[in-house]
């Protein structure tokens, strides 16, 4: 990875930018202070709220950090399919005593306004999800001294991001919690029926492009980070592992669900947002996942009030409990201690690999 990016953090550990509240200034600051790269999620926030969080984070740490933006979405959703899904959710609206949201509340997530702020008042790293910025945008950020990362889920997307001028890639395997961050929302192409696992995807991307890779997808232990680095990644991004920390802004119900035996498995679903996202299987996913159309962010807006009402009523069965496949390995450590623990586990795993190699030679 270019020295300008790796020099920003001591350990090859990036805290994933988790939109929806989990990523917050105290969490990002704790991770950066401990030697990782903390992240803020600008997704679903107003430009003003994003700016205030950046200002708050700068007041908590002088270390580098990352800000993640959602790319604007093309108008590909079928309004008729969205309307049918709205009708299917009528019972949920009655149960939670809250109206369904407006599916046409906006598809660009105030991208241009957020970008303008980040160009006027640059941050160390900006990453992008759900698409790839233009060469002009990435060039402007580079001129402002900002390093850029584009989330990809396939070798073709990796090539596109390299051509556009990204400094690095966040290579996201199908094991990852939350949304799959690929460029398209096409049922014929997405990972709902399978998708690429992280180690295979790293290898394929490394064969395809020259720019560095940050590995993301189900990573919860230092030994897993070591495996990702051995496969060709330069750093690892972890979300679920940091979601349960005290500094995380995630709802307490969400945190508890990570290790609750009631929620034994995860599944990719469009039920809450209209885009593939991995979460703990609950009643809402079972009831509505099979019928949710590919309509993002329309379904996100539609179900937003339901999710908030479920959380307010203490009902995890109606919440989007995003989680990676390794969620049962979650540890309720302070974020800084978790970074240090992961780094120690990484060192031990590397030492074990080295010792094993020497042992093999001796034999």
C-alpha positions as CSV (number, residue, x, y, z in Angstrom):
1,X,0.0,0.0,0.0
2,X,1.4,3.5,-0.7
3,X,3.3,4.8,2.2
4,X,1.1,7.9,2.3
5,X,-1.8,5.6,3.3
6,X,-0.1,2.9,5.5
7,X,1.9,5.5,7.4
8,X,-1.4,6.8,8.7
9,X,-1.9,3.9,11.1
10,X,0.4,1.7,13.1
11,X,-1.6,-1.6,12.8
12,X,-3.2,-2.9,9.6
13,X,-6.6,-2.7,11.2
14,X,-9.4,-0.5,9.9
15,X,-12.7,0.0,11.8
16,X,-15.5,-0.3,9.2
17,X,-17.7,2.7,8.7
18,X,-21.1,1.3,9.8
19,X,-23.9,3.6,8.7
20,X,-27.0,3.8,10.9
21,X,-25.4,4.9,14.1
22,X,-22.8,2.3,15.1
23,X,-19.8,4.3,13.8
24,X,-19.5,7.5,15.8
25,X,-16.7,9.9,16.9
26,X,-16.0,8.1,20.2
27,X,-15.5,4.8,18.5
28,X,-13.4,6.2,15.6
29,X,-11.3,8.2,18.0
30,X,-10.6,5.1,20.3
31,X,-9.6,3.0,17.3
32,X,-7.3,5.7,15.8
33,X,-5.7,6.5,19.2
34,X,-4.9,2.7,19.7
35,X,-3.1,2.5,16.3
36,X,-5.8,1.5,13.9
37,X,-7.8,3.6,11.4
38,X,-11.1,4.8,12.9
39,X,-13.9,5.6,10.5
40,X,-17.1,7.7,10.4
41,X,-20.1,6.8,8.2
42,X,-21.6,9.8,6.4
43,X,-24.3,7.6,4.9
44,X,-27.9,8.5,5.9
45,X,-26.7,11.7,7.6
46,X,-27.2,15.3,6.4
47,X,-24.1,17.1,5.2
48,X,-24.3,19.3,8.4
49,X,-24.4,16.2,10.6
50,X,-21.4,14.7,8.8
51,X,-19.5,18.0,9.3
52,X,-20.3,18.1,13.0
53,X,-19.2,14.5,13.5
54,X,-15.9,15.3,11.8
55,X,-15.4,18.3,14.0
56,X,-16.2,16.3,17.1
57,X,-13.8,13.5,16.1
58,X,-11.0,16.1,15.5
59,X,-11.6,17.3,19.1
60,X,-11.1,13.7,20.4
61,X,-8.0,12.7,18.4
62,X,-5.3,14.2,16.3
63,X,-4.7,10.9,14.6
64,X,-5.9,10.1,11.0
65,X,-9.3,8.8,10.3
66,X,-11.6,7.8,7.4
67,X,-15.0,9.2,6.2
68,X,-17.2,7.0,4.1
69,X,-19.7,8.3,1.4
70,X,-22.5,6.5,-0.3
71,X,-22.6,7.0,-4.1
72,X,-25.8,8.3,-5.7
73,X,-28.1,5.5,-7.0
74,X,-29.4,5.2,-10.5
75,X,-33.2,5.2,-11.0
76,X,-33.5,1.5,-11.7
77,X,-36.2,0.5,-9.1
78,X,-39.6,-0.6,-10.4
79,X,-42.2,1.6,-8.7
80,X,-44.9,-1.1,-9.1
81,X,-42.7,-3.6,-7.2
82,X,-42.1,-1.0,-4.5
83,X,-45.9,-0.4,-4.2
84,X,-46.6,-4.1,-3.9
85,X,-44.0,-4.4,-1.1
86,X,-45.5,-1.4,0.6
87,X,-48.9,-3.2,0.7
88,X,-47.1,-6.3,2.1
89,X,-45.8,-4.1,5.0
90,X,-49.2,-2.7,6.0
91,X,-49.4,-5.2,8.8
92,X,-46.0,-4.1,10.2
93,X,-47.2,-0.5,10.1
94,X,-50.2,-1.4,12.1
95,X,-48.3,-3.6,14.6
96,X,-45.7,-0.9,15.3
97,X,-48.2,1.9,15.1
98,X,-46.1,3.9,12.8
99,X,-46.6,5.0,9.1
100,X,-44.4,3.7,6.3
101,X,-41.9,6.1,4.9
102,X,-41.8,7.8,1.6
103,X,-39.8,5.6,-0.9
104,X,-39.1,8.6,-3.0
105,X,-37.3,10.6,-0.2
106,X,-34.1,10.8,-2.3
107,X,-31.5,8.6,-3.9
108,X,-28.3,10.6,-3.8
109,X,-27.7,10.8,0.0
110,X,-26.7,14.4,-0.5
111,X,-23.5,13.2,-2.2
112,X,-22.5,16.4,-3.9
113,X,-22.9,18.5,-0.8
114,X,-20.9,16.1,1.4
115,X,-18.2,15.9,-1.2
116,X,-18.0,19.7,-1.4
117,X,-17.4,19.8,2.4
118,X,-14.7,17.2,2.2
119,X,-12.9,19.1,-0.6
120,X,-13.1,22.4,1.3
121,X,-12.0,20.9,4.6
122,X,-10.1,17.7,3.7
123,X,-9.9,14.6,5.9
124,X,-7.1,12.0,5.7
125,X,-9.0,9.2,3.9
126,X,-12.4,9.1,2.1
127,X,-13.9,5.8,1.1
128,X,-16.9,5.1,-1.2
129,X,-19.6,2.5,-1.2
130,X,-22.3,1.5,-3.8
131,X,-20.3,2.7,-6.8
132,X,-17.1,4.4,-8.0
133,X,-16.6,8.1,-8.2
134,X,-15.4,9.7,-11.4
135,X,-11.7,10.3,-12.2
136,X,-12.3,14.0,-11.7
137,X,-13.6,13.5,-8.2
138,X,-10.8,11.1,-7.1
139,X,-8.3,13.5,-8.7
140,X,-9.7,16.5,-6.8
141,X,-9.5,14.6,-3.5
142,X,-5.9,13.6,-4.3
143,X,-5.1,17.2,-5.0
144,X,-6.6,18.1,-1.6
145,X,-4.2,15.6,0.1
146,X,-6.9,13.0,0.7
147,X,-6.3,9.3,0.1
148,X,-9.3,7.4,-1.4
149,X,-10.6,3.8,-1.1
150,X,-13.4,2.3,-3.2
151,X,-15.4,-0.7,-2.0
152,X,-15.5,-3.6,-4.5
153,X,-17.0,-7.0,-4.6
154,X,-15.6,-8.3,-7.9
155,X,-12.5,-8.2,-10.0
156,X,-14.3,-6.1,-12.7
157,X,-15.3,-3.5,-10.1
158,X,-11.6,-3.5,-8.9
159,X,-10.4,-2.7,-12.4
160,X,-12.9,0.1,-12.7
161,X,-11.8,1.7,-9.4
162,X,-8.1,1.4,-10.4
163,X,-8.8,3.1,-13.7
164,X,-10.7,5.9,-12.0
165,X,-7.6,6.6,-9.8
166,X,-8.5,5.1,-6.4
167,X,-5.5,4.7,-4.0
168,X,-6.8,1.5,-2.6
169,X,-9.7,-1.0,-2.6
170,X,-11.9,-2.3,0.2
171,X,-12.4,-5.8,-1.1
172,X,-15.6,-7.1,0.5
173,X,-16.3,-10.8,0.7
174,X,-19.8,-12.2,0.9
175,X,-19.2,-13.0,4.7
176,X,-19.4,-9.3,5.5
177,X,-22.1,-7.9,7.8
178,X,-24.3,-5.1,6.6
179,X,-24.7,-4.1,3.0
180,X,-22.7,-5.6,0.1
181,X,-21.0,-2.5,-1.2
182,X,-20.8,-3.4,-4.9
183,X,-21.6,-1.0,-7.7
184,X,-24.8,-2.6,-9.0
185,X,-28.1,-3.8,-7.4
186,X,-28.9,-6.5,-9.9
187,X,-30.5,-9.8,-8.7
188,X,-28.9,-11.5,-11.6
189,X,-25.4,-10.4,-10.5
190,X,-25.4,-9.9,-6.7
191,X,-24.3,-12.3,-4.0
192,X,-27.8,-13.3,-2.7
193,X,-27.3,-16.8,-4.2
194,X,-23.7,-17.2,-3.3
195,X,-21.1,-14.6,-4.0
196,X,-17.3,-14.7,-3.5
197,X,-15.7,-15.5,-0.2
198,X,-13.1,-13.1,1.0
199,X,-9.9,-15.1,0.5
200,X,-10.9,-16.1,-3.1
201,X,-11.9,-12.5,-3.9
202,X,-8.6,-11.2,-2.6
203,X,-6.7,-13.6,-4.8
204,X,-8.8,-12.8,-7.9
205,X,-8.5,-9.0,-7.3
206,X,-4.7,-9.2,-6.7
207,X,-4.4,-11.0,-10.1
208,X,-6.4,-8.2,-11.7
209,X,-5.1,-4.9,-10.3
210,X,-2.0,-3.3,-8.9
211,X,-3.4,-1.1,-6.2
212,X,-3.5,-2.2,-2.6
213,X,-6.3,-4.2,-1.0
214,X,-8.1,-3.7,2.4
215,X,-9.8,-7.0,3.2
216,X,-13.4,-7.0,4.6
217,X,-15.7,-9.8,5.4
218,X,-16.4,-11.8,8.7
219,X,-13.0,-11.0,10.2
220,X,-13.1,-11.2,14.0
221,X,-9.7,-12.5,15.2
222,X,-6.0,-11.6,14.6
223,X,-5.4,-15.0,13.0
224,X,-8.0,-14.2,10.4
225,X,-6.3,-10.9,9.7
226,X,-3.1,-12.8,9.3
227,X,-4.7,-15.0,6.7
228,X,-6.1,-12.1,4.8
229,X,-2.7,-10.4,4.7
230,X,-1.0,-13.7,3.7
231,X,-3.6,-13.9,0.8
232,X,-2.4,-10.5,-0.5
233,X,-4.2,-7.8,1.5
234,X,-2.3,-4.9,3.0
235,X,-4.8,-4.3,5.8
236,X,-8.1,-5.6,7.2
237,X,-11.4,-3.8,7.8
238,X,-13.6,-5.1,10.7
239,X,-17.1,-3.9,11.5
240,X,-19.0,-6.5,13.5
241,X,-16.0,-6.9,15.8
242,X,-16.3,-3.2,16.8
243,X,-20.1,-3.1,16.8
244,X,-20.3,-4.5,20.4
245,X,-17.7,-2.2,21.9
246,X,-18.8,0.3,24.6
247,X,-17.9,3.2,22.3
248,X,-20.1,1.9,19.4
249,X,-23.3,3.8,18.9
250,X,-25.2,0.7,18.0
251,X,-28.5,0.0,19.8
252,X,-28.1,-2.1,23.0
253,X,-30.5,-4.7,21.5
254,X,-28.3,-5.0,18.4
255,X,-25.2,-5.5,20.5
256,X,-26.8,-8.2,22.7
257,X,-28.1,-10.0,19.7
258,X,-24.6,-10.6,18.3
259,X,-24.1,-13.5,20.8
260,X,-27.7,-14.3,21.7
261,X,-28.4,-18.0,21.0
262,X,-31.8,-16.9,19.6
263,X,-30.0,-15.4,16.6
264,X,-27.9,-18.3,15.4
265,X,-27.3,-17.4,11.8
266,X,-27.0,-14.6,9.3
267,X,-28.5,-14.2,5.8
268,X,-28.2,-11.8,2.9
269,X,-31.5,-10.0,2.5
270,X,-33.2,-7.1,0.8
271,X,-36.0,-7.0,3.3
272,X,-35.0,-3.7,5.0
273,X,-33.3,-1.7,2.3
274,X,-33.9,-3.2,-1.1
275,X,-30.2,-4.0,-1.4
276,X,-28.3,-7.2,-0.3
277,X,-27.2,-6.9,3.3
278,X,-26.2,-9.5,5.8
279,X,-28.0,-9.5,9.1
280,X,-29.1,-11.9,11.9
281,X,-32.1,-13.8,10.8
282,X,-35.2,-12.5,12.6
283,X,-38.9,-12.5,12.0
284,X,-38.8,-9.5,9.7
285,X,-36.3,-11.2,7.4
286,X,-38.1,-14.5,7.4
287,X,-41.5,-12.8,6.7
288,X,-40.4,-10.3,4.1
289,X,-37.0,-11.2,2.7
290,X,-38.3,-13.5,0.0
291,X,-40.6,-10.8,-1.4
292,X,-38.4,-7.7,-1.2
293,X,-37.6,-6.1,-4.7
294,X,-34.2,-4.7,-5.8
295,X,-35.1,-1.1,-4.9
296,X,-32.5,0.8,-3.0
297,X,-32.8,3.3,-1.3
298,X,-36.6,3.2,-1.8
299,X,-37.1,0.3,0.7
300,X,-34.6,1.8,3.1
301,X,-36.9,4.9,3.3
302,X,-40.0,2.8,3.4
303,X,-38.9,0.7,6.4
304,X,-37.0,3.4,8.3
305,X,-39.9,4.2,10.7
306,X,-40.6,0.5,11.3
307,X,-37.0,-0.2,12.3
308,X,-36.9,2.8,14.7
309,X,-40.3,1.9,16.2
310,X,-39.1,-1.7,16.7
311,X,-36.0,-0.5,18.5
312,X,-38.0,1.9,20.6
313,X,-40.4,-0.9,21.7
314,X,-37.4,-3.2,22.5
315,X,-38.3,-5.7,19.7
316,X,-35.2,-7.0,17.9
317,X,-37.4,-9.1,15.7
318,X,-38.3,-5.9,13.7
319,X,-34.8,-4.4,13.6
320,X,-32.1,-4.6,11.0
321,X,-29.5,-6.6,13.0
322,X,-26.6,-6.3,10.6
323,X,-23.8,-8.8,11.4
324,X,-21.0,-10.6,9.7
325,X,-20.7,-14.4,9.6
326,X,-18.3,-14.4,12.5
327,X,-20.7,-12.5,14.9
328,X,-20.6,-15.2,17.6
329,X,-16.9,-14.4,18.1
330,X,-17.8,-10.8,19.2
331,X,-16.0,-9.6,22.3
332,X,-17.3,-6.8,24.5
333,X,-13.9,-5.1,24.9
334,X,-13.3,-1.4,24.8
335,X,-12.4,-0.4,21.2
336,X,-8.8,0.5,22.0
337,X,-8.2,-2.7,23.9
338,X,-9.8,-4.6,21.0
339,X,-7.3,-3.1,18.6
340,X,-4.4,-4.0,20.8
341,X,-5.8,-7.6,21.3
342,X,-6.2,-8.0,17.5
343,X,-2.7,-6.7,16.9
344,X,-1.2,-9.1,19.5
345,X,-3.2,-12.0,17.9
346,X,-1.9,-11.0,14.5
347,X,1.7,-11.0,15.8
348,X,1.2,-14.4,17.4
349,X,-0.3,-15.8,14.2
350,X,2.6,-14.4,12.1
351,X,5.1,-15.8,14.5
352,X,3.4,-19.2,14.3
353,X,3.5,-19.1,10.5
354,X,7.2,-18.2,10.6
355,X,8.0,-20.9,13.2
356,X,6.1,-23.4,11.1
357,X,8.0,-22.5,8.0
358,X,11.4,-22.9,9.7
359,X,10.2,-26.2,11.3
360,X,9.3,-27.4,7.8
361,X,12.7,-26.5,6.5
362,X,14.4,-28.2,9.4
363,X,12.6,-31.4,8.6
